Amino acid sequence: MPFKTIIHALLLTFGALFAPPAAAQDSPGPLRIEITEGVIEPLPFALPRFIAGSGSADDAAADITRVIAADLTGTGLFRELPRDAHISSVTSFDSPVQWQDWQAINAQALITGSVTMEGGQLVVRFRLFDVFSEEPLGSGMQFVGPPDSWRRMAHRVADNVYQRITGESGYFDSRVAFVTLEGPKNARLRRLSIMDYDGANLQNLTDSRSLVLAPRFSPDGDSILYTSYETGIPRVYIMDLASVRARPLEDDALTMTFSPRFSPDGRSVIFSAERGGNTDIYVLNLQTGERRRLTDAPSIETAPSFSPDGSQIVFESDRSGTQQLYIMPAGGGEARRISRNDGRYGTPVWSPRGDMIAFTNQQDGRFHIGVMRIDGSEERLLTSSFLDEGPTWAPNGRVIMFTRETAGADGAPAIYSVDISGRNLQRVSTPGMASDPAWSPLLR
């Protein structure tokens, strides 16, 4: 069975069996995967240590191999075979593959690579093989960059492997903006921070003098929107990540603004504003400065999020008496309710694929991260805890990060991730307490 036949099996949505299980075989076949009620047996792969072309590249080769393995196994879709189980050793990037040796240990995928220093640049080459078909999967590739970009190149290799096997784009070469917290619960200091998706390369973007909340990336990943209490009331700020300089989104210092998001083309920002005791949704054209009011109701309308094509907006409102989710045209107009089940719904965010909406649900004293189709159907709660809130999508729309806070006086918040079938729940690496994650698009 070639790699492509397992695409749907690897990427189950809501745990539904969109593809039937592979038929039983008398002997192990290529990429055979057993699926039982949405539980997937991870694909076994072999990843020999990348070959170092010189002494100066030796450490980079070991580090790159380690990061690729961590990226793939962290998805829950792949399982690395231990090195001591390898029969063959790879001594040259151009060496022929000893297929029987890899088949003997049931490696269904084989990744080989080399790392060299050429003209002061790090050169990373890799190949991916379908072991049982005894064929390469795609052509070999190489990435070139300064030595300190080794981690990005490792993520890019993993993204390529992920895409070739699943048919979906990867999400490893990306960043996460979030809020770092320090101190006791009743007096916590908050900083806006940014890191690689796996917790590496942490950078603080603000100091702890002002309360900051809810960062959101621009479509090109170059800017961040966030809410700050620097002036004593919540106001939306926009920060250029290259210069780490921020400015208020608007000059109106008397209006409370919050819950911002960029439009898909990056030319506008949608947000909530409180004026005259009423909270509605507004959109601001970043080029002209024109602000338009999209809702006008005595209820609270907030947390707007654009559809990927920019034609619609999902938001939360208590117009029905409880906090629920609604969709309306991007230019304003009649809204239709899409949340249908028990509890209160909030913090909706449209999937980058356009097919689903993630949300926070509260019912029976528990908080949940959930997903539903854009018409409100096929709702599924993925998590349950004392406090789960604020979902953000991976660039490929297959994984969600969110904030989880534990019960008790300390209530240490942390960032977690889960895939959209509800599998592979895990804590994201951060240096301490963290909240409000926002996943960037893939880096360029």
C-alpha positions as CSV (number, residue, x, y, z in Angstrom):
1,M,0.0,0.0,0.0
2,P,1.8,3.2,-1.1
3,F,2.0,6.3,1.2
4,K,-0.9,8.1,-0.4
5,T,-3.4,5.5,0.5
6,I,-3.1,6.4,4.3
7,I,-3.7,10.1,3.9
8,H,-7.3,9.9,5.2
9,A,-6.5,7.4,7.8
10,L,-3.7,9.5,9.2
11,L,-5.8,12.7,9.2
12,L,-9.1,11.6,10.7
13,T,-11.5,14.4,11.5
14,F,-13.5,14.0,14.6
15,G,-12.4,10.3,14.8
16,A,-14.8,9.4,12.0
17,L,-13.6,6.6,9.7
18,F,-13.5,8.4,6.4
19,A,-11.4,5.7,4.9
20,P,-11.9,2.0,5.6
21,P,-9.3,0.0,7.4
22,A,-6.6,-1.7,5.3
23,A,-7.5,-5.2,4.3
24,A,-5.7,-8.0,6.2
25,Q,-2.6,-9.4,4.5
26,D,-0.8,-12.7,4.9
27,S,2.5,-10.9,5.3
28,P,3.4,-7.3,6.3
29,G,2.7,-5.0,3.4
30,P,3.9,-1.5,2.8
31,L,2.5,1.1,5.1
32,R,-0.3,-1.1,6.6
33,I,-2.2,0.8,9.2
34,E,-4.8,-0.5,11.6
35,I,-7.7,1.9,12.5
36,T,-10.0,1.1,15.4
37,E,-12.6,3.7,16.4
38,G,-10.3,6.6,15.3
39,V,-7.2,5.2,17.1
40,I,-4.3,5.1,14.7
41,E,-1.2,2.9,14.9
42,P,1.6,5.4,14.3
43,L,3.7,4.9,11.2
44,P,7.1,3.4,12.0
45,F,10.0,5.2,10.5
46,A,13.8,5.0,10.6
47,L,15.9,8.1,10.9
48,P,19.6,7.3,10.9
49,R,21.8,10.1,12.2
50,F,22.4,12.6,9.4
51,I,25.9,12.3,8.0
52,A,28.2,15.2,8.8
53,G,30.4,16.3,6.0
54,S,33.0,18.0,8.2
55,G,33.8,18.3,11.9
56,S,32.2,21.7,12.1
57,A,28.9,20.2,10.9
58,D,29.0,17.3,13.3
59,D,27.0,18.9,16.1
60,A,24.5,20.4,13.7
61,A,23.9,16.9,12.1
62,A,23.1,15.4,15.5
63,D,20.8,18.3,16.5
64,I,19.0,18.4,13.1
65,T,18.3,14.6,13.3
66,R,17.0,15.0,16.9
67,V,14.6,17.9,16.0
68,I,13.2,16.0,12.9
69,A,12.5,13.0,15.0
70,A,10.8,15.1,17.7
71,D,8.6,16.9,15.2
72,L,7.3,13.7,13.6
73,T,6.8,11.7,16.7
74,G,5.1,14.7,18.4
75,T,2.2,14.5,16.0
76,G,1.2,11.1,17.3
77,L,1.1,9.9,13.7
78,F,4.6,8.6,13.5
79,R,6.8,6.3,15.6
80,E,10.6,6.4,15.4
81,L,12.4,3.0,15.4
82,P,15.3,3.0,17.9
83,R,18.7,3.3,16.5
84,D,20.0,0.2,18.2
85,A,17.4,-1.7,16.1
86,H,18.9,-0.6,12.8
87,I,20.6,-3.4,10.9
88,S,22.0,-1.1,8.1
89,S,24.2,1.8,8.8
90,V,24.2,4.8,6.4
91,T,27.7,6.0,5.8
92,S,27.1,8.1,2.6
93,F,24.3,10.2,1.4
94,D,24.5,8.5,-2.0
95,S,24.8,4.9,-0.7
96,P,22.2,2.5,-2.1
97,V,19.4,1.6,0.3
98,Q,19.6,-1.9,1.8
99,W,15.9,-2.5,1.5
100,Q,15.8,-5.9,3.2
101,D,17.6,-4.6,6.3
102,W,15.0,-1.9,6.8
103,Q,12.1,-4.2,5.9
104,A,13.3,-6.6,8.5
105,I,12.8,-4.1,11.3
106,N,9.4,-3.0,9.8
107,A,10.5,0.5,8.9
108,Q,7.8,1.7,6.6
109,A,9.6,5.0,5.9
110,L,13.3,5.8,5.8
111,I,14.7,9.3,6.1
112,T,18.4,9.8,5.2
113,G,20.3,13.1,5.1
114,S,23.6,14.9,5.2
115,V,24.8,18.2,6.8
116,T,27.8,20.0,5.4
117,M,29.4,23.5,5.7
118,E,30.0,25.1,2.2
119,G,31.2,28.6,1.9
120,G,30.2,29.5,5.4
121,Q,26.7,28.2,4.8
122,L,25.0,25.2,6.3
123,V,23.7,22.8,3.7
124,V,21.1,20.2,4.7
125,R,20.1,17.4,2.2
126,F,17.5,14.7,2.8
127,R,15.7,11.9,1.0
128,L,12.6,10.0,1.9
129,F,12.0,6.4,0.9
130,D,9.0,4.1,0.9
131,V,10.7,1.0,2.3
132,F,8.2,-1.8,1.2
133,S,7.7,-0.3,-2.2
134,E,11.5,0.1,-2.4
135,E,11.2,3.5,-4.0
136,P,12.0,7.1,-3.1
137,L,9.0,9.2,-2.2
138,G,9.6,12.4,-4.2
139,S,13.0,13.7,-5.1
140,G,15.8,14.7,-2.7
141,M,15.8,18.2,-1.4
142,Q,18.3,20.6,0.2
143,F,18.1,23.7,2.4
144,V,20.9,26.3,2.7
145,G,21.3,28.9,5.3
146,P,23.5,30.4,8.0
147,P,24.7,28.0,10.7
148,D,22.4,29.4,13.3
149,S,19.3,28.5,11.2
150,W,19.8,24.8,11.7
151,R,16.7,24.4,13.7
152,R,14.5,26.0,11.0
153,M,16.0,23.7,8.4
154,A,15.2,20.7,10.6
155,H,11.6,21.9,10.8
156,R,11.5,22.3,7.1
157,V,12.7,18.8,6.5
158,A,10.1,17.5,8.9
159,D,7.4,19.6,7.1
160,N,8.4,18.0,3.8
161,V,8.3,14.5,5.2
162,Y,4.9,15.1,6.8
163,Q,3.5,16.5,3.6
164,R,4.8,13.7,1.4
165,I,3.4,11.0,3.6
166,T,0.0,12.6,4.5
167,G,-0.6,14.9,1.5
168,E,-1.2,17.8,4.0
169,S,1.1,20.7,4.6
170,G,3.1,20.6,7.8
171,Y,3.2,23.0,10.7
172,F,6.7,22.7,12.3
173,D,8.3,25.7,10.7
174,S,6.1,28.1,12.6
175,R,6.0,30.3,15.7
176,V,3.7,30.8,18.6
177,A,3.0,34.1,20.3
178,F,1.7,33.9,23.9
179,V,1.6,35.5,27.3
180,T,4.3,34.6,29.9
181,L,3.1,34.8,33.5
182,E,5.1,35.2,36.7
183,G,4.1,35.5,40.4
184,P,1.1,34.6,42.5
185,K,-2.3,34.3,41.1
186,N,-3.7,37.6,42.5
187,A,-0.7,39.6,41.3
188,R,0.7,38.0,38.2
189,L,3.1,39.8,35.9
190,R,2.5,39.3,32.2
191,R,4.8,39.6,29.2
192,L,4.0,39.2,25.5
193,S,6.5,36.5,24.2
194,I,7.2,34.5,21.1
195,M,8.8,31.1,20.5
196,D,9.2,28.4,17.9
197,Y,6.2,26.1,17.8
198,D,8.1,23.5,20.0
199,G,9.2,26.0,22.6
200,A,12.7,26.9,21.4
201,N,14.1,30.4,20.7
202,L,12.0,32.2,23.3
203,Q,11.9,36.0,23.0
204,N,10.1,38.5,25.3
205,L,8.4,41.2,23.3
206,T,7.1,43.4,26.1
207,D,8.1,44.1,29.7
208,S,5.8,43.2,32.7
209,R,4.7,46.8,33.5
210,S,1.3,46.4,31.7
211,L,-1.3,43.7,31.5
212,V,-1.3,42.1,28.0
213,L,-3.7,39.7,26.5
214,A,-4.6,37.7,23.4
215,P,-1.9,38.2,20.7
216,R,-2.9,37.5,17.1
217,F,-0.6,37.1,14.0
218,S,-0.9,39.0,10.8
219,P,-1.4,36.7,7.7
220,D,2.3,37.3,6.7
221,G,3.5,36.6,10.2
222,D,5.3,40.0,10.4
223,S,3.0,41.7,12.9
224,I,1.0,40.9,16.0
225,L,-2.1,42.4,17.4
226,Y,-2.7,42.3,21.1
227,T,-4.7,43.9,23.9
228,S,-2.8,46.0,26.5
229,Y,-3.9,47.9,29.7
230,E,-1.0,50.3,29.4
231,T,-3.3,53.3,29.7
232,G,-5.5,51.7,32.3
233,I,-8.2,50.5,30.0
234,P,-8.0,47.7,27.4
235,R,-6.8,49.0,24.0
236,V,-5.6,47.1,20.9
237,Y,-2.0,47.6,19.9
238,I,-0.2,46.5,16.7
239,M,3.5,45.4,16.9
240,D,6.0,45.1,14.1
241,L,8.0,42.0,15.0
242,A,11.2,43.0,13.1
243,S,11.6,46.2,15.2
244,V,9.5,45.1,18.2
245,R,7.8,48.5,18.2
246,A,4.1,48.8,19.0
247,R,1.5,51.5,18.6
248,P,-2.2,51.8,19.5
249,L,-4.4,50.6,16.7
250,E,-6.5,53.8,17.0
251,D,-6.0,57.3,18.5
252,D,-9.3,57.2,20.4
253,A,-7.9,56.7,23.9
254,L,-11.3,56.8,25.6
255,T,-12.7,53.8,23.8
256,M,-12.1,50.3,25.2
257,T,-11.0,48.0,22.3
258,F,-10.1,44.3,22.6
259,S,-10.4,40.9,20.9
260,P,-8.7,41.9,17.6
261,R,-7.9,39.8,14.5
262,F,-6.5,40.6,11.1
263,S,-8.5,40.1,7.9
264,P,-7.2,37.3,5.7
265,D,-5.6,39.9,3.3
266,G,-4.0,41.8,6.3
267,R,-5.5,45.1,5.2
268,S,-8.1,45.4,8.0
269,V,-8.5,44.6,11.7
270,I,-11.8,43.4,13.2
271,F,-12.2,43.9,17.0
272,S,-14.7,44.7,19.7
273,A,-15.2,48.1,21.2
274,E,-17.2,49.3,24.2
275,R,-18.8,52.7,23.7
276,G,-21.6,54.2,25.7
277,G,-21.9,51.0,27.8
278,N,-22.5,48.8,24.7
279,T,-20.0,46.3,23.2
280,D,-20.1,45.8,19.4
281,I,-17.9,44.6,16.6
282,Y,-16.0,47.1,14.4
283,V,-13.6,46.8,11.4
284,L,-10.8,49.2,10.8
285,N,-9.1,49.7,7.4
286,L,-5.4,49.9,8.2
287,Q,-4.6,51.9,5.0
288,T,-7.4,54.6,5.3
289,G,-8.1,54.5,9.0
290,E,-11.8,54.2,8.3
291,R,-13.7,52.4,11.0
292,R,-17.1,50.8,10.4
293,R,-19.5,49.3,13.0
294,L,-20.7,45.9,12.0
295,T,-23.2,45.1,14.8
296,D,-25.6,47.3,16.6
297,A,-27.4,45.5,19.4
298,P,-27.9,45.9,23.2
299,S,-26.2,42.6,23.7
300,I,-22.4,42.0,24.0
301,E,-20.8,41.0,20.6
302,T,-17.1,40.1,20.8
303,A,-14.3,37.7,19.7
304,P,-14.8,38.0,15.9
305,S,-12.9,35.8,13.5
306,F,-12.8,36.0,9.7
307,S,-13.4,33.0,7.4
308,P,-10.2,32.3,5.3
309,D,-11.8,33.8,2.2
310,G,-12.8,37.0,4.1
311,S,-16.5,36.7,3.3
312,Q,-17.9,35.8,6.7
313,I,-17.3,36.4,10.4
314,V,-17.9,34.2,13.3
315,F,-18.4,35.8,16.8
316,E,-19.8,35.3,20.2
317,S,-22.9,37.1,21.5
318,D,-25.3,36.9,24.4
319,R,-28.3,38.2,22.4
320,S,-30.2,34.9,23.0
321,G,-29.7,35.3,26.8
322,T,-26.6,33.1,27.0
323,Q,-23.2,33.2,25.3
324,Q,-23.5,31.6,21.9
325,L,-21.8,31.5,18.4
326,Y,-23.1,33.4,15.4
327,I,-22.0,33.8,11.7
328,M,-22.7,36.9,9.6
329,P,-21.4,38.5,6.4
330,A,-18.1,40.3,6.7
331,G,-19.7,43.6,5.8
332,G,-22.3,43.2,8.6
333,G,-26.0,42.1,8.3
334,E,-28.2,39.4,9.6
335,A,-26.4,36.8,11.9
336,R,-27.4,33.2,12.2
337,R,-26.7,31.1,15.4
338,I,-24.6,28.0,14.8
339,S,-24.1,26.7,18.4
340,R,-26.9,24.3,19.2
341,N,-25.9,22.2,22.2
342,D,-25.7,22.7,26.0
343,G,-23.6,25.3,27.8
344,R,-22.0,28.6,26.9
345,Y,-19.8,29.1,23.8
346,G,-17.0,31.6,23.3
347,T,-13.7,32.5,21.6
348,P,-14.5,31.1,18.2
349,V,-11.8,30.9,15.6
350,W,-12.1,29.8,12.0
351,S,-9.9,27.0,10.7
352,P,-7.3,28.1,8.1
353,R,-8.8,25.3,6.0
354,G,-12.2,27.0,6.1
355,D,-14.1,23.8,7.1
356,M,-14.4,24.1,10.9
357,I,-14.6,26.5,13.8
358,A,-12.9,25.9,17.1
359,F,-14.4,27.3,20.3
360,T,-14.5,27.2,24.1
361,N,-17.5,25.5,25.7
362,Q,-18.5,25.8,29.4
363,Q,-21.1,23.4,30.9
364,D,-21.6,21.5,34.1
365,G,-18.7,23.2,35.8
366,R,-16.2,22.1,33.2
367,F,-14.5,23.9,30.3
368,H,-13.9,22.3,26.9
369,I,-12.1,23.0,23.6
370,G,-14.4,21.9,20.8
371,V,-14.8,22.0,17.0
372,M,-17.8,22.1,14.7
373,R,-18.6,22.4,11.0
374,I,-19.4,26.0,9.9
375,D,-23.1,25.2,9.9
376,G,-22.9,24.0,13.5
377,S,-23.1,20.3,12.7
378,E,-20.7,17.6,13.8
379,E,-19.8,19.3,17.0
380,R,-17.2,17.5,19.0
381,L,-15.6,18.4,22.4
382,L,-11.9,17.5,22.3
383,T,-10.9,18.3,25.9
384,S,-12.4,18.7,29.4
385,S,-10.8,20.3,32.5
386,F,-11.2,22.8,35.2
387,L,-10.4,25.6,32.7
388,D,-9.6,25.1,29.0
389,E,-10.0,28.2,26.7
390,G,-8.7,30.2,23.8
391,P,-8.1,27.8,20.9
392,T,-5.7,28.7,18.1
393,W,-5.2,26.6,14.9
394,A,-2.0,25.2,13.5
395,P,-1.2,26.5,9.9
396,N,-2.5,23.3,8.4
397,G,-5.8,23.2,10.4
398,R,-5.1,19.8,12.0
399,V,-3.9,20.7,15.5
400,I,-5.2,23.2,18.1
401,M,-3.3,24.9,20.9
402,F,-5.1,26.4,23.9
403,T,-4.7,27.5,27.5
404,R,-5.3,25.1,30.4
405,E,-5.5,26.2,34.0
406,T,-5.5,23.8,36.9
407,A,-7.7,24.1,40.0
408,G,-6.4,25.4,43.3
409,A,-5.0,28.6,44.8
410,D,-2.0,28.7,42.5
411,G,-3.9,27.7,39.3
412,A,-0.8,27.4,37.1
413,P,-1.8,28.1,33.5
414,A,0.0,26.2,30.7
415,I,-0.3,25.8,26.9
416,Y,-1.5,22.4,25.6
417,S,-2.2,21.0,22.1
418,V,-4.6,18.4,20.8
419,D,-5.4,17.2,17.3
420,I,-8.9,17.6,15.8
421,S,-9.8,14.0,16.5
422,G,-9.3,14.6,20.2
423,R,-6.1,12.5,20.2
424,N,-2.5,13.3,21.2
425,L,-3.2,15.8,24.0
426,Q,0.1,17.1,25.3
427,R,1.6,20.0,27.1
428,V,3.6,22.5,25.0
429,S,7.1,23.3,26.3
430,T,7.4,26.8,27.9
431,P,9.8,28.1,30.5
432,G,7.1,28.7,33.0
433,M,3.4,29.6,33.3
434,A,1.9,30.6,29.9
435,S,-1.4,31.4,28.3
436,D,-3.1,32.9,25.3
437,P,-1.3,31.1,22.5
438,A,-1.6,32.3,18.9
439,W,-0.1,30.1,16.1
440,S,1.6,31.9,13.2
441,P,1.4,30.9,9.6
442,L,4.3,28.9,8.2
443,L,7.4,31.0,8.1
444,R,8.7,32.2,4.7
